[in-house]
Amino acid sequence: MKILRTLGVIAAGMMALSVANAAQAETRVTLKSAKAASSYYQMAAQFAEAMKTGTDGDIIVTVEESQGSVQNVMEAMVRPGNYVFTSPPGLVSLAQNGKGPFDGRPTEKFAEVHALFPIPSLTMHFVMRADSGATSFADLEGKTILLGKGSFGAREGEKYLQLFGLEGKVDLADAELSNAVAALKNGQIDGFVTAGSWPAPNVIEAAAGTDVIVLSLSEDQLAETKRDKTVIPAGTYNGQEEDITTASLSVVAFATTQMDADTAYALTKTFWEQKAKMGESSSWWNGVNPEMLANITGKMHPGALRYYDEVGFSIRDDQR
C-alpha cells in the first residue's frame, strides 16, 4: 500500500509539473479593441481565435472592450507587458508629439509604441441609387443623402461635401444610418454614406435589392481628403463592374517595446499566415494586403520587422 501511495504522489507531482510547464510555455496577450457591438470587436475575437489556432495554443489573446482608439492609445502609457491595441496611425503620431487629446501627456511613454500589422481600414462608401443619375460627386447637387449622426463616416461625409464644393447644395436626410438601406430601397433618399471595412454589410444589402453605384474619388479629390487610398476591386458588390477608388482611414495593431521581439514576431507571422483562413468566414480580411504597410507612420516593432524582412515585404527606412 505504501508503494501505491508513493507512486500516486509521484504521478500527482508529475502532473502538476506538466501543468506548470504548459502554463509557462503559454504566452498571454491582451488586445484592446473597440465597443462590443462593433465590427472591430468581431475582428479582435477572430484574431484571438486565429492566434490560438495558428500557434497551437502557445499564444492566448484576451480581448477587452474599449470606448475607442483614444482610450486604447492612452492606456499604452500604463499597460505592462504584452499589450496590443488597435488605432489609426495618425492618432499614435499625435500622442508621440503631445498633440490633440494627448496634450500635456508624457510623450516618452508613447515613444515606446510600435506597429505590428494593418487590419481592415475604415473605408468611405458613397452609395447612390443607379436611377438617381449620380455617377460622380458633381452629380450630388440637389440629391437627398443620408449621412447618419455622430459616426466617423458621418463626419467624413460632411467634410467631403465641404471639400468638393457641395455644402448647402445637398439635401441631408434627418435619419440614423441604420435606416439607410430601407430608405434607399423605397426611394426616400438618393444615397447614403457609410464607413467601415469592405465589403461593408450595409452596402452588400443595398446592392442586393437595388441597382446602386458606389462613387469613386479622383486623385485630386483623394489628395484633398488627406486620407489613404483604397481600391475596392470590381465584383466586390453586386453589379459593380469596375474598381472603386475611395478614401480610407488606416487602422493598425500596435504594441509597445515592453513586448519582447519573439512574441511580436510570432503575432505578426501568425496574423499573415492565418489571414486567408479568417477571410473565408469574414471577407473583410481579404481587403488587407502587404501594400497597406505603406500607410503606417512611425516605427515597426523589431519583432514584426524580423518577419517582414524574412518574407521580403517592403518596409521604408523611416519605419525601421
N, C-alpha and C positions, 0 to 999 in steps of 0.2 A: 504493500500500500504506500509505503514511504517513497518507493521508486516511482510509482504512478504520480504521486503528488509532486515529486521533484520534476518529472517530465512535464507535468501540467504547468508548473511555474515557469520552466524554461520556454515552453511553447507560448505562454502568455507574454513573456518578456520579448520573445522574437517578434510576435505580432505587434506589440506596442512599438518596438524599434522600427518595424516595417512601416507602420502608420506615420511615425515621426519623420522617417526619411522621405516618405511621399509628400508630407506637408512641407518639408524643407525644399523639395525639388519644385514645388508648385509656386509659380510667381503670381502675385496678386496685383492687379491694376485697377485703379478707379477711373471711370470715364464719366466726366461731367458733360452732359449733352444739352437737352432742351426741355420744354414742357412735355409732360407725359402724353398729351393728346396730339403732339406734332409728328410730322413725318421724320424729323431729325431724331426724335427719340426712338422711333421704329428702327431707323438706320443704326443707332447705337446698339440696340438689342440684337440686331442681325450681326453686327460686327463682333459683339461679345460671343455669340454662338460660333461664329466663324473662327475666332481665336481659339476657343476651346477645341473645336474640331481639328483645325489645322495644326495645332501643337500637341494633339493627343492629351489634352488636359493639363499640359505644363504651364499654360498661361490662363488664368481665370480673370475675366474682366467683370467688374461690378458696375452697373450703370446707375448713375444718380440723376434725378430730375434737376433741371435748372430753370431759372426765370429768364435766361438769355445770355448772350455772349459776353456782355459787360461783367456779369457776375462770374462767369467762367474764368475770364482773364484776371479779374480782381483776386480770385481765390488762389491763383498761381503764386501770389506773394507768400502765402502761408501754408499751402498744402505740401506735405513732405512726400518723398519717395516717388512711387510710380503713379503720378497724377497726369492724366490725359484729358484734354478738353477740346471742344470744337469752337471755332471762331473765324470770322473773316480776318485775313492777314492785316488789313488796314487798322483794325482795332488793336491788334498787338503792337503795331507800329506807334499808334497814339500812346499806348501805355509805356512803351520804351522811351518815348520822348516827353512823357509827363504832360500830355495834352488832353483836351476834351474831358471826359468823365474821370480821367486819371490825373488831373492837375493836382499837384501837391503830394502825390504818392511817391514813394521811393523808387526811382527808375532803375536802380541797381538790381532790385528784386525781379523786375520784368526782363532785365537783360538775360536772365537765365532761361527764358522761354525760347524753344527751338522747334521747328516744324518737323513733322513726320511724313504725312502724305495728304493729298487732297481728297475730299469727299464730294458728293454731288453739290453743285452750285445752286444758289438761288437765281433762277433763270427767268427773265421777263418774257411774258407772253401777252401780246395784244391780239385778242381773238375777236374776229369780226364775222358776222353773218355774210355769206357769199353774196346774197341778194341785196346787201347794203350798198354794193358798188365800191366799197373801200378796199383798195389794194396797196395803198401807201399812206403815210402819215398825213400828207397833204389832203387826202380824201376824208379825213375825220371831221373836218369843219361841218357843223350842223348836225352831226350824228349824236346819238344818245349812248353814252358809255358808262358802264358801272366800274368804279374803281375800288369800291369797298371802303372800309374805315379802319384807320389805325395800324394797318399792317405795313410791312416793308414794301409790298407790291403796290399798295395804295399810295404811299409816299413817293415811291419811284415813279409811278404812273403820272402823278400830278406834276412831278419835276420835269418829266419828259415832255408833257404838254406845254409847259412853260418854255423849255429849251427850244422846242420846234415851232414856236410862234402860234400855239393853239389855245393859249389861256383865254378864257371867256368866249371861245368860238365853238366849244363842245358842250353839249348838254350832259351834265353829270347826274346819273340816276342816284336817288337817295335810298340806297338799299345795301344790305350786307352782301359780301362776296358769296356767301353760302346760297344766295338766291340767284346767282348769275346764270347758271345753266338753264334753269326753268324759265327765267326772264328772257334769255336769248331764244329759246325754242318757241316761246309763244309770241315773240315779236315785240315785247315791251322795250327791249334795248337792241341797239345795233351791234354792240360788242361789249367785251369786258376785259379787264386787265388782271392778270394774276402772276405771282412769282412763286417759284418752287422748283424742286428738282424735276428734270424732264426724263421721261414723259410725265406730264402733270395729269393726275387723275381727273380733275375737272375739265381739262381740255380734251382728254380722251372721251369723256362722257358727252361733251358738247358736240364733238366731231362725229360721234356715233349716230346721232339722231338728226343732225342738221348739217348742211353744207357750210363749212367755215373756212376762213383764210386767217392764218397767223402772220401778221405783218413782219417784214424784215427791216432792219435798220441799215442805212447806207454807212459806208466807212466814216463819212463826216459826222453823221448823227451819232454813231458809236463813240467817236472821239469826244463829242460834246458831253456824253453821259459820264465820261471818266470811269467807266466800268470795264470789266473784262469782256472779251469777245467769246461768244459761244455759237457754234453751228449745230443746229438740230437737223440730223440727216433726213433726207426725203424718205417718206414712208413711215415716219415715226407716228404720225396721226392719220386717221382715215381721210383719204382724199388729198393728202399732201404729196404733191408731185415733185417739189423742188426743196432744196435745203433752205432752212430758215436761219438767217444771221441775226442774232439778237445780243442784248447786253446781259451780263450776269454778275453777281457778287460771289466771288470765290469763297468757299468755306474749307477750312483745313483742320486736321487733327494735330494738336500741339502737345508737347511735353516740356519738362524743364530739365536742366542738366543734372538734377538730382537723380534722374533715371539713368541707370548705367547703360553703356553702349550696347551690351549684349541684349538687354531687354528691348531697347529701341530698335535694334536690328531685327530681332525676332518678330516684333509687332509689325514693322514695315514689310518685311519679307512675307509674312503670313497674310497680311492685307492684300498684297498684289496677287499672291498665289490663290487666294480664296475669292477674289473679286468676281471672276466669271461664274463661280457657283452661286454667289449671292445674287448675281444678275439673273439667274434662272428663275428665281422666285420673286425678285423685285427689280424691275427693269431700270430703275434709276441708277443702279450701279454700273450699267452699261455705258452711261454717259461719262464715266471717269476714265481718263486716259493719261499716259505719261506726259503728254503735251501740257497738261494742266499744272505741272510742276513749275512752269514758267511764270504762272500767276502768283507764286508765293514770294512775298517780300521778306527780308530778314534771313536769318541763318537756319540751316538744317541741323538737326541733331546728328552728332558724329556717328551714331549707330545707324541712322537712316542713310547717311552718306555712304557708309560702307556697303550697304545693299545696292544703292543706285550706281555706285562705281562698279560693283560686281556684274550687274546686268547691262551696263552701258547706257543708262538713262542720262539725258543731257542735264547737267547742273551748272549754273553760272558761277563764276568766281565769287561774286558778292553773296552767294548763298552758302558758301563754304566757311 
